Amino acid sequence: MGFDASQVLNLVGQLGGDHQQAAQQLQGMDQVDPQQHAGLLNQVGVDPQQLQNGGYQQHLDAQQQPGFNGYQQGQDYAQQQPSFGGGESRQGGYGQQQGGGQGYEQQGGQGGYDQQQGGQGGQGGYDPQQQGEQR
């Protein structure tokens, strides 16, 4: 099963990797096959087995959301200037990806909340009841 090269580039950016370097390496490729291109995927910080088995599905789904400003398919990747937000100021659209029960510690950002998210995402695992107990 292949993935559009733009999806892989966006995934690299979402994971906090060097998407510009990845864009140079994937330039001219339409499809990326996790088995055939496993070495290349590892070089750019994407686990080919996890990609093939759906482990990055939350990230791929987020690429379909309105307002996602990643790489666009069919255009020269070197000329594009994608923005991934990285969790600093655009927390809203990416809250699901900050750990989300998958253990993506590369994201940073939300650090200590990962164990509470358990796939809930979005709210960073904040529990108002725990806040009340800490008086």
N, C-alpha and C positions, 0 to 999 in steps of 0.2 A: 504494500500500500504506500503510495507516494503522497507527499505533501508539497504544496506550492512553496517555492523558494521564499516568497515573501512571508509566508506563515512562519517558516523557520527563522528568518531574520527578525521578525517581530518577537518570536519566542526568546531569542537570544537577548534582545533589548529588554523584554519583560523580566527576564531572570537576572538582569544587571550585568550581562556580558558585553563584550566589545562588538556591538552590532555593526560598526563601520568596518572592522576587519572581516567580519563574517560576510558583509556585503561584497567585499572585494573577492573573497573566496567563492562565493556563490553566484557571482556575476555571470550571466549567460546561461544559467541553469533554470529550467522551468519547473522541474520536479526534483524533490529530494526523497530518495528511498532510504529508510532507516537501516536496512540491511546492507544495501550496496554502498552507501555513503557513511557508514558507521564511524570510520576514522575521522572524516571531516566534521561530523557532528560532535564527536568528542573534543576535537580541537577548539570548537567554538562554544563549548560548555553545555551541550545538549546531550542527554543520555539517550542514545538511539533506542534502547530497549524500552525505556519509559515512554518515549515518543510513540513507538509502535503500539504499546499496550494501553495507551490512553491516559497515562499518568500526567500529561500536561493539558488535559482537556479543558480545565478551567481557564487556562491562558489562551487556548485557541478560541474558546467561546467568547472571551473578552474582546478578542480582535474583531468580532462581528458587531459589537455594541456601537451605537451612535457616539461620535466624539472620539473614537479611537484614532489616533494620528500616527499610525505606523507606516511601514513600507507598503507601497501599492504595487500590485502585480502588473507585469507588462511594461514597466517603466525602468529606466536606467537607475539602478539602486544607488550608484555613486553620486547621482545628482539629487537624490531625495534627502530631506532633513526630517526624519521621523522624531516624534516626541513620545516617550513612554511614561512620563510622570514619575516613575520610580517610587511612589508612595510618599514623596515629600509634601506636595501641595495638592495633588489630585487624588486624594485618598478615596473619594466616593466611587469612582469607576473601577478601582483596583482592589478594594477591600477584600474581595473574595480570594484574591491571589496571595495575600500576605500570610502564607502558612497554610491556611485552609485545611488542616488535617493531613496534608500531603507531606509536611516536613520540609518545605522549601526554605531552608535557612539562608540561602543566598540572598533572598530579598531584603533581609535586615529590617529596617523600618519599625516593625511592630514587635520585634524581639520577644519579650516576655509574655505576650498574649497568645502565642501559637498554641500552647497546650490547652487553652480554653476555647479556641475556635472550633475545633472538631468538625470542620466542614461547614460551619455556619457562615463564616466570612462576613464581609460587609461592615460589621460593627466592631471588629477587632477583639471580640470575645469579652467585652466589657459586661460585667454582671453587677447591676445596681444593688442587688441584695448583699453582695460582698462588700460593697462600698459602705453600706449601712452598718455592717458588723465591725468596721474598723474605727469607730468613734473613739 
